[in-house]
Amino acid sequence: MRNKKRWLGLALSVFIAGAAAGCGSENVVHRGEPLSIIDTQSDSQSYWSTTQHKIAKGEQVYYLLESPLAYGSSSATPSGAACKGYLSYIDEMTMNKHVLCNKEGCTHRDVDCMAYLDSTYGNSIYYYEGNLYLYRRMSDNQVYLYKIDTKTYQSDRLFSVGEADNELGNLHMAFCKGSVYVYRREGSADGINEDTAALQRYALDGSGQEMIYTHTAIGAEVCGVKVYGDKVFFLDWEVTKDNPVKYKGLFVYDTSTGTVQTVSSKNVCDYTVDVEHQNLYYYVAEEGLYRQQLQDGTYKKVYAAQKGQTELCRISYDGTYLYMDNKMQVAYREEPKEYALYVCDADGNVLTTMNYTKDLSVCFGDAAYLFATENNTVARRIAYIKKSEILTQKEWTVIY
Ligand SMILES: [Zn+2]
């Protein structure tokens, strides 16, 4: 009898949900698994885009890897040595750029400059608790994690994170509680070969490592790792030949219990967390933006995807506004009608839209600035918009 009642209840609620969905699904509330995030003042900087990690935030500065293209050549060294770039920083107060080198008389144009990085380094730069972290491929064909002290500028090789494949740009990282979480975005799109998506933890003091998550399938890859408090969130998807992306869902690794939990098995393409209000936002391919209350697990759609424009979006939250960037659309579907960044309030209402050209890549940013990089054949520029002017400003200020 009890079972019968539960069945009836379930059927009824499905019917109500279905009926409501037919007339605009925005107000339907669902319930997922509860989750709590205790923010331990983590230095994880999960507001940055995980695909464009060209900038990292330090103390009152933003660090970046300045391309030699900024100097008008493919190699900034007179000797013609293969140059990846120069470590630089932007002062948060003045937004002026400086090279990360205090060598007397240095012109910052050669291999002897303290900021010089040769082509064995990767393109991404990360900051965690006073140090910069970069990947570097060495002659033994291993990729090592390098740490650069931002006070002394001293560089240290830490440990290998595995063999080097073709592209260092496929290797990413995220930091939580003294550990670095390493993942490779290398799912082959040939539709034939199996890949193993993996998320691996390494203690920064070298005291150990462990595999957190693996999944083997054609074109499998772990991506979009972001840390909030003591939780490490990640996405898992399969890149196949015919159907560009098969999303496996959003997962979370609890560093306190050492367990992995499914947060959503929907087709999540990106997500962000407002820790202060305990809200998780996630973007479901072809559906739109959902907001989930972490503690009770209730969720609902707050923005409906527009066909051909916002079927796929990367998202970020800066403490005030939500940002949805539709450039992801081009990677997995086709070009959007217009490349656009949507600035929304916490309820998913679009407050302003900023259109941009396809050369631009939005990096998102913190509460103070929104950043973007521009890549084309003649320049590699970096630009920003002040967050205090985000609703009115349509022009980017170019740093270089
Ligand atoms: Zn120098």
Boltz pocket constraint, residues with backbone or C-beta under 6 A from the ligand:
constraints:
  - pocket:
      binder: B
      contacts: [[A, 99], [A, 101], [A, 102], [A, 103], [A, 106], [A, 107], [A, 108], [A, 109], [A, 112], [A, 113], [A, 114], [A, 115]]
      max_distance: 6.0
